[in-house]
């Protein structure tokens, strides 16, 4: 993902230098995209404020602009503290794991009473070491997704009440913190159209007979989507930390086909295809879209001004909140 915009940035810089045109290209290397934390912490610490506009992409099984991004999200850790004892005398202990499990039960009942687009996911990260020992410590990791920050905030508060109630019922104590949080994307039609024009100009890579044979060996039909999707996309159920950046500068974001049709996301077959020649050519096409879009924004001041005007209108009553404490350390490992 990082190679394409890096190549695009170098290409745009070269073109501007050859044209002797003023302009600045800034390439941000953003780590840990899948943890939804990298850009969140970078933004908290002052990154992206120096941009007049920002471009981003993601590989996929189709090509098109993505104007509406994903869902807002909170990544939350709930820790329960009890009292250990031997399983044969469990009445002397207070199980932290019971607290986690009771919270999960309450969260399951909560799911019926939240808006239909809300998603609540969890995994127990620590539940004790042996079945005959009452665990004094347990930890559960939750995601809460919703259409916007207001919706996520409301559900988070209700979920935390589930945790407090579980702690009270099991005579344990509980504390929680938010690891990271993301906004939904702020759409920008001008940026969307600028990127779309460059997608139409350069297009996705063409699949060769050998490309199709390679993916057939993985069990797929060997079909690559060579068309550019119409429209501007719609808000997805997933989440991305890049959407936070859309509230700091007008964003143009797109997807380029890198995988055959039917490839599941986050699957080993996606990894296998990422090192195939087709994906390598897709990276080059993506770099061209980055370069072309950046050059258009710099050389055509009216386009950039229009994108900025739309951005200012969209953020008129908005003040950026990093959503995480100022001194909270970047999460290097899973909680």
VOKEMI-876718 format. One record per residue (C-alpha): residue number from 0; residue in one letter; y, z, x. Coordinates in nm, 2 decimals, m for minus. Each point is the difference from the previous one (the first is absolute). Layout:
N
- NUM, A, Y, Z, X
...
***
This chain:
335
- 0, X, 0.00, 0.00, 0.00
- 1, X, 0.24, 0.08, 0.28
- 2, X, m0.06, m0.33, 0.20
- 3, X, 0.14, m0.23, m0.27
- 4, X, 0.35, 0.16, m0.03
- 5, X, 0.01, 0.05, 0.37
- 6, X, m0.05, m0.37, 0.06
- 7, X, 0.24, m0.08, m0.28
- 8, X, 0.27, 0.22, 0.15
- 9, X, m0.04, m0.18, 0.34
- 10, X, 0.01, m0.34, m0.17
- 11, X, 0.31, 0.08, m0.20
- 12, X, 0.18, 0.14, 0.31
- 13, X, m0.08, m0.31, 0.19
- 14, X, 0.13, m0.23, m0.28
- 15, X, 0.33, 0.21, m0.02
- 16, X, 0.05, m0.02, 0.37
- 17, X, m0.05, m0.37, 0.00
- 18, X, 0.25, m0.04, m0.28
- 19, X, 0.23, 0.24, 0.18
- 20, X, 0.03, 0.18, m0.33
- 21, X, 0.08, 0.37, m0.02
- 22, X, m0.25, 0.23, m0.16
- 23, X, m0.24, 0.28, 0.08
- 24, X, m0.37, 0.02, m0.06
- 25, X, m0.16, 0.34, 0.00
- 26, X, m0.37, 0.05, 0.01
- 27, X, m0.14, 0.33, m0.11
- 28, X, m0.35, 0.09, 0.11
- 29, X, m0.13, 0.22, m0.29
- 30, X, m0.31, 0.20, 0.06
- 31, X, m0.27, 0.13, m0.24
- 32, X, 0.08, m0.22, m0.30
- 33, X, m0.31, 0.12, m0.18
- 34, X, 0.09, 0.36, 0.02
- 35, X, 0.32, m0.07, m0.19
- 36, X, 0.19, 0.21, 0.25
- 37, X, 0.14, m0.21, 0.29
- 38, X, 0.30, m0.16, m0.16
- 39, X, 0.06, 0.32, m0.21
- 40, X, 0.05, 0.21, 0.31
- 41, X, 0.19, m0.28, 0.18
- 42, X, 0.24, m0.02, m0.29
- 43, X, 0.04, 0.37, m0.01
- 44, X, 0.10, m0.01, 0.37
- 45, X, 0.26, m0.27, m0.04
- 46, X, m0.19, m0.33, 0.04
- 47, X, 0.09, m0.31, m0.21
- 48, X, 0.36, 0.10, m0.07
- 49, X, 0.12, m0.27, 0.25
- 50, X, m0.14, m0.29, m0.21
- 51, X, 0.19, m0.24, m0.22
- 52, X, m0.34, m0.12, m0.14
- 53, X, m0.37, 0.06, 0.07
- 54, X, m0.31, m0.22, m0.01
- 55, X, m0.35, 0.12, m0.04
- 56, X, m0.35, m0.14, m0.08
- 57, X, m0.36, 0.08, m0.06
- 58, X, m0.32, m0.20, 0.05
- 59, X, m0.21, m0.08, m0.31
- 60, X, m0.21, m0.25, m0.18
- 61, X, 0.30, m0.18, m0.15
- 62, X, 0.35, m0.11, 0.09
- 63, X, 0.33, 0.08, m0.18
- 64, X, 0.30, 0.22, m0.01
- 65, X, m0.03, 0.37, m0.10
- 66, X, 0.32, 0.11, m0.15
- 67, X, m0.11, 0.31, m0.19
- 68, X, m0.22, 0.19, 0.25
- 69, X, m0.23, 0.29, m0.09
- 70, X, 0.00, 0.33, m0.17
- 71, X, 0.19, 0.31, 0.11
- 72, X, m0.23, 0.26, 0.16
- 73, X, m0.03, 0.36, 0.13
- 74, X, m0.26, 0.09, 0.26
- 75, X, m0.07, 0.37, m0.05
- 76, X, m0.21, 0.27, 0.17
- 77, X, m0.11, 0.31, m0.19
- 78, X, m0.15, 0.29, 0.21
- 79, X, m0.18, 0.29, m0.15
- 80, X, m0.05, 0.34, 0.18
- 81, X, m0.27, 0.25, m0.12
- 82, X, m0.22, 0.26, 0.15
- 83, X, m0.33, m0.08, 0.17
- 84, X, m0.33, 0.18, m0.06
- 85, X, m0.37, m0.06, 0.03
- 86, X, m0.14, m0.20, m0.29
- 87, X, m0.24, 0.28, m0.08
- 88, X, 0.30, 0.23, m0.07
- 89, X, 0.24, m0.27, m0.13
- 90, X, 0.16, 0.26, m0.24
- 91, X, 0.18, 0.13, 0.31
- 92, X, 0.15, m0.33, 0.07
- 93, X, 0.26, m0.23, m0.16
- 94, X, m0.09, m0.37, 0.04
- 95, X, 0.28, m0.23, 0.11
- 96, X, m0.24, m0.29, m0.09
- 97, X, m0.01, 0.13, m0.35
- 98, X, 0.37, m0.03, m0.01
- 99, X, m0.01, m0.36, 0.11
- 100, X, m0.28, m0.09, m0.25
- 101, X, 0.18, 0.17, m0.29
- 102, X, 0.32, m0.18, 0.09
- 103, X, m0.20, m0.33, 0.00
- 104, X, m0.13, 0.09, m0.35
- 105, X, 0.35, 0.07, m0.12
- 106, X, 0.12, m0.33, 0.15
- 107, X, m0.27, m0.19, m0.18
- 108, X, 0.12, 0.14, m0.33
- 109, X, 0.36, m0.08, 0.10
- 110, X, m0.09, m0.37, 0.03
- 111, X, m0.02, m0.03, m0.38
- 112, X, 0.36, 0.12, m0.04
- 113, X, 0.19, m0.22, 0.25
- 114, X, 0.13, m0.35, m0.05
- 115, X, m0.27, m0.27, 0.02
- 116, X, 0.14, m0.15, 0.32
- 117, X, m0.02, 0.33, 0.19
- 118, X, m0.29, 0.04, 0.25
- 119, X, m0.12, 0.33, 0.14
- 120, X, m0.25, m0.02, 0.30
- 121, X, m0.14, 0.28, 0.21
- 122, X, m0.25, 0.08, 0.27
- 123, X, m0.11, 0.34, 0.13
- 124, X, 0.08, 0.02, 0.37
- 125, X, m0.14, 0.34, 0.07
- 126, X, m0.24, 0.19, m0.23
- 127, X, m0.17, 0.25, 0.23
- 128, X, m0.28, m0.02, 0.26
- 129, X, m0.32, 0.14, m0.16
- 130, X, m0.13, 0.05, m0.35
- 131, X, m0.08, 0.37, 0.06
- 132, X, 0.35, 0.09, 0.11
- 133, X, 0.29, 0.04, m0.25
- 134, X, 0.27, m0.22, 0.15
- 135, X, 0.33, 0.17, 0.08
- 136, X, 0.18, m0.33, 0.04
- 137, X, m0.01, m0.33, m0.18
- 138, X, 0.22, m0.30, m0.02
- 139, X, 0.04, m0.30, m0.23
- 140, X, 0.21, m0.31, 0.05
- 141, X, 0.17, m0.17, m0.30
- 142, X, 0.18, m0.32, m0.07
- 143, X, 0.22, m0.03, m0.31
- 144, X, 0.12, m0.35, m0.09
- 145, X, 0.24, m0.11, m0.27
- 146, X, 0.25, m0.27, m0.08
- 147, X, 0.30, 0.19, 0.14
- 148, X, 0.11, 0.32, 0.18
- 149, X, 0.08, 0.17, m0.33
- 150, X, m0.35, m0.05, m0.13
- 151, X, m0.17, 0.11, 0.32
- 152, X, 0.22, 0.31, 0.03
- 153, X, m0.09, 0.11, m0.36
- 154, X, m0.38, m0.05, 0.06
- 155, X, 0.02, 0.17, 0.34
- 156, X, 0.15, 0.31, m0.16
- 157, X, m0.27, 0.01, m0.26
- 158, X, m0.27, m0.05, 0.26
- 159, X, 0.14, 0.29, 0.20
- 160, X, m0.02, 0.22, m0.31
- 161, X, m0.37, m0.09, m0.01
- 162, X, m0.03, 0.13, 0.36
- 163, X, 0.19, 0.31, m0.08
- 164, X, m0.21, 0.07, m0.30
- 165, X, m0.32, m0.06, 0.20
- 166, X, 0.12, 0.25, 0.27
- 167, X, 0.07, 0.26, m0.27
- 168, X, m0.34, m0.05, m0.17
- 169, X, m0.19, 0.03, 0.33
- 170, X, 0.21, 0.28, 0.15
- 171, X, 0.09, m0.22, 0.30
- 172, X, 0.34, m0.10, 0.13
- 173, X, 0.13, m0.36, 0.03
- 174, X, 0.26, m0.19, 0.18
- 175, X, 0.08, m0.37, 0.00
- 176, X, 0.21, m0.26, 0.17
- 177, X, 0.09, m0.36, m0.02
- 178, X, m0.12, m0.21, 0.29
- 179, X, 0.19, m0.32, m0.10
- 180, X, 0.15, m0.16, m0.30
- 181, X, 0.11, m0.35, m0.09
- 182, X, 0.23, m0.17, m0.24
- 183, X, m0.07, m0.30, m0.22
- 184, X, 0.16, m0.31, 0.14
- 185, X, 0.36, m0.10, m0.08
- 186, X, m0.03, m0.37, m0.10
- 187, X, 0.24, m0.25, 0.14
- 188, X, 0.00, m0.35, m0.16
- 189, X, 0.21, m0.16, 0.27
- 190, X, m0.22, 0.12, 0.28
- 191, X, m0.31, m0.10, m0.21
- 192, X, 0.14, m0.36, m0.04
- 193, X, 0.08, m0.03, 0.37
- 194, X, m0.35, 0.09, 0.10
- 195, X, m0.15, m0.22, m0.27
- 196, X, 0.18, m0.30, 0.13
- 197, X, m0.14, 0.05, 0.35
- 198, X, m0.35, 0.06, m0.14
- 199, X, 0.04, m0.34, m0.18
- 200, X, 0.13, m0.16, 0.33
- 201, X, m0.28, 0.13, 0.23
- 202, X, m0.28, 0.08, m0.24
- 203, X, m0.33, 0.18, 0.06
- 204, X, m0.25, m0.13, 0.26
- 205, X, m0.25, m0.27, m0.10
- 206, X, m0.37, 0.10, 0.00
- 207, X, m0.22, m0.22, 0.21
- 208, X, m0.37, m0.07, m0.07
- 209, X, m0.09, 0.25, 0.28
- 210, X, 0.23, 0.27, m0.15
- 211, X, m0.20, m0.04, m0.33
- 212, X, m0.33, 0.01, 0.18
- 213, X, 0.09, 0.32, 0.18
- 214, X, 0.08, 0.20, m0.32
- 215, X, m0.31, m0.14, m0.17
- 216, X, m0.19, 0.18, 0.27
- 217, X, 0.15, 0.32, m0.13
- 218, X, m0.12, m0.08, m0.35
- 219, X, 0.31, m0.16, m0.16
- 220, X, 0.04, m0.34, m0.16
- 221, X, 0.23, m0.11, 0.28
- 222, X, 0.31, m0.05, m0.22
- 223, X, 0.35, 0.06, 0.13
- 224, X, 0.30, 0.01, m0.23
- 225, X, 0.23, m0.27, 0.14
- 226, X, 0.25, 0.02, m0.28
- 227, X, 0.32, 0.20, 0.00
- 228, X, 0.02, 0.23, m0.30
- 229, X, 0.28, m0.05, m0.25
- 230, X, 0.23, 0.28, m0.12
- 231, X, 0.10, 0.31, 0.18
- 232, X, m0.31, 0.22, m0.04
- 233, X, m0.01, 0.32, m0.19
- 234, X, m0.02, 0.37, 0.08
- 235, X, m0.34, 0.09, 0.14
- 236, X, m0.21, 0.31, m0.03
- 237, X, m0.02, 0.05, 0.38
- 238, X, 0.28, 0.15, 0.21
- 239, X, 0.17, m0.09, 0.33
- 240, X, 0.24, 0.18, 0.23
- 241, X, 0.20, m0.33, 0.04
- 242, X, 0.14, 0.05, m0.35
- 243, X, 0.21, 0.29, 0.13
- 244, X, 0.18, m0.24, 0.23
- 245, X, 0.09, m0.22, m0.30
- 246, X, 0.24, 0.29, m0.10
- 247, X, 0.17, m0.02, 0.34
- 248, X, 0.05, m0.38, 0.03
- 249, X, m0.07, m0.30, m0.23
- 250, X, m0.37, m0.10, 0.05
- 251, X, m0.18, m0.33, m0.01
- 252, X, m0.37, 0.06, 0.00
- 253, X, m0.29, m0.25, m0.03
- 254, X, m0.38, m0.04, 0.04
- 255, X, m0.18, m0.26, 0.20
- 256, X, m0.36, m0.11, m0.06
- 257, X, m0.22, 0.12, 0.29
- 258, X, m0.33, 0.05, m0.18
- 259, X, m0.23, m0.19, m0.23
- 260, X, 0.01, 0.06, m0.37
- 261, X, m0.19, 0.31, m0.12
- 262, X, 0.03, 0.20, 0.32
- 263, X, 0.03, 0.37, m0.10
- 264, X, 0.29, 0.19, 0.15
- 265, X, m0.06, 0.24, 0.28
- 266, X, m0.35, m0.15, 0.04
- 267, X, m0.19, m0.08, 0.32
- 268, X, 0.00, m0.37, m0.10
- 269, X, 0.38, 0.01, 0.01
- 270, X, m0.03, 0.13, 0.35
- 271, X, m0.25, m0.27, 0.09
- 272, X, 0.23, m0.28, m0.13
- 273, X, 0.31, 0.14, 0.17
- 274, X, m0.12, m0.12, 0.34
- 275, X, m0.10, m0.35, m0.12
- 276, X, 0.20, m0.31, 0.08
- 277, X, 0.13, m0.03, m0.36
- 278, X, 0.16, 0.34, 0.01
- 279, X, 0.16, m0.08, 0.34
- 280, X, 0.15, m0.32, m0.14
- 281, X, 0.12, 0.21, m0.30
- 282, X, 0.18, 0.23, 0.24
- 283, X, 0.19, m0.30, 0.15
- 284, X, 0.10, m0.12, m0.34
- 285, X, 0.12, 0.35, m0.09
- 286, X, 0.21, 0.00, 0.32
- 287, X, 0.16, m0.32, m0.11
- 288, X, 0.09, 0.15, m0.34
- 289, X, 0.15, 0.30, 0.18
- 290, X, 0.20, m0.21, 0.23
- 291, X, 0.12, m0.25, m0.26
- 292, X, 0.10, 0.28, m0.24
- 293, X, 0.19, 0.19, 0.27
- 294, X, 0.19, m0.32, 0.11
- 295, X, 0.09, m0.09, m0.36
- 296, X, 0.15, 0.35, m0.05
- 297, X, 0.20, m0.01, 0.32
- 298, X, 0.13, m0.35, m0.03
- 299, X, 0.08, 0.00, m0.37
- 300, X, 0.24, 0.29, m0.05
- 301, X, 0.01, m0.06, m0.37
- 302, X, m0.37, 0.07, m0.04
- 303, X, 0.02, 0.32, 0.20
- 304, X, 0.31, 0.11, m0.19
- 305, X, m0.17, m0.06, m0.33
- 306, X, m0.31, 0.20, 0.11
- 307, X, 0.23, 0.28, 0.11
- 308, X, 0.19, m0.01, m0.33
- 309, X, m0.33, 0.03, m0.19
- 310, X, m0.11, 0.29, 0.22
- 311, X, 0.33, 0.18, m0.05
- 312, X, m0.03, m0.03, m0.37
- 313, X, m0.36, 0.12, 0.00
- 314, X, 0.09, 0.31, 0.21
- 315, X, 0.33, 0.08, m0.17
- 316, X, m0.11, 0.34, m0.13
- 317, X, m0.27, 0.06, 0.26
- 318, X, 0.01, 0.23, 0.30
- 319, X, m0.29, m0.04, 0.24
- 320, X, m0.22, 0.31, 0.02
- 321, X, m0.25, m0.01, 0.29
- 322, X, m0.24, 0.21, m0.23
- 323, X, m0.13, 0.19, 0.30
- 324, X, 0.15, 0.30, 0.19
- 325, X, 0.22, m0.09, 0.30
- 326, X, m0.21, 0.19, 0.25
- 327, X, m0.35, m0.08, m0.13
- 328, X, m0.21, m0.17, 0.27
- 329, X, m0.14, m0.35, m0.05
- 330, X, m0.36, 0.02, m0.12
- 331, X, m0.20, m0.15, 0.28
- 332, X, m0.34, 0.09, m0.14
- 333, X, m0.13, 0.04, m0.36
- 334, X, 0.08, 0.34, m0.14
***
